[in-house]
């Protein structure tokens, strides 16, 4: 294993050992976490960052993290609800379209009341279909 100079750029760290040595030597001095960092090392940088904070700074950071978590959860919930509502509307439109097609096929053999009962369309909708087809 080779030892890295304090000024070595993280980009030149090839092995996991080099990356950990870089972390140990530089964690307190870094303002940002280097790109392409292993998940475990990234967690270690975050822990080291928190360790350098005062009690007030730590409380403020925790409040920010809580706020961001709540915002993210809210966005995910609204997105999920919107998707579900859109799917429901699409299904209803599809069912209505199918009911209209079935009703059109029954116009010449059944009365409006029966077509309404069998398709779920209102009598008015069936009457309108009958009037538009003649």
N, C-alpha and C positions, 0 to 999 in steps of 0.2 A: 504494500500500500504506500502511495506517495503522499506527502504532506503538501498542502496548498499554501501558497503565500497569501497573506491577509488581503492583498489587492487583487487576487485572482477573481475574474468575472465568473459569475455563476454559470454562464453559458458554456464555459470550458469544463465544468464538472461533469464527467461522464458516468462514473459509477455511483451507486447509492452511497458508498462510503465517502466519496468526495463531496457529495451533496450534504451529508450529515456533518462532515468536518466544516464545510462552508457555513452551515447553519450555526454550529457551536461558536465559531469565530466571529460571525457577523450579525447574529440575530438581534442583539440590542442596538446595533448601529443602523440597521436598515429601516427606511421609512415605508417601503413597499415590499411585498412578497415577490420574489423573482418569478418570472413567467416559467411555465413548464415545470412547476414544482410537483413532486410526488404528493399525493393526498395526505399521507402521514406527516410529511415534513411541513406541508402547508398548515396542518392543524398545530404542529409544534410552533410555527411562527406566530400563529394567532394566540396561542397560550403565552408565549414569550411577550407578545405585545401587551396582553392583558396584565401580565405580571409587572410591567413597568408603569402602570397607571396608578394614580392616587385613588383613594376611596371614592371621592366625588366623581372623578373621571370614569371610574369603573361603573358606578351607579348610572351615570349619564349614558355610557355605552350600552349597558344592559337595557335601559329604557328605550334607546334607539333600536336595539335588536328586537325588543318586544313589539315596538311600533311597526317595524318592517315585517315582522312575522304576521301581525294582525292584518296589515295591508295586503300582504301576499295571500293570506288565507281568504280574505274578503274577495279579492280579485278572482281567485280560483273558484270560490263558491258562486259568485255571480256568473262567471263564465259557464260553469256546469249547469246552473239553473237556466241560463239563456239557451244553451244547447238543447236541454231537455224540453224546454218550451217550444223551440223551433221544430224539434222532431215531432212533438205532439201536434202542432199546427199542420205540419206536412202530412202526417198520418190522417188527420181529419179531412184535409183537402183531398187526399187520395181516396178516402172512403166515400166522400161526397161525390167525387167524379165518377167512381165506380157505380154508385147508386143511381146517378143520372143516366149512365150508359145502360144499366139494367132496365130502368124505367122506360127509356126510349124504345127498347126492344119489346116491351110489354104493352105499349100504347095501343097497338092494333088488336090485342086479344083480351085485355082486362079493363075494368072501369077504374076511374081515378082513385076511389076509396081503397080498392084492393092493391093497386100499385103503391099507394102511400103506405099501406100497412106492410107490404113486403120489402120495400126499399128504405123505409125510414124518412122519406121525403114528406114534406107537408103537402096537403091537397092542393094548395095554391101553387107550389112548385110543379106538381104534376100537371095541373091545368095549364100553367105557362109553357111547359114542355109540349103538351098536346097542341096548344095554339101556335107555337113556333114551328111545329113540324108540318102543319097543314098549309 
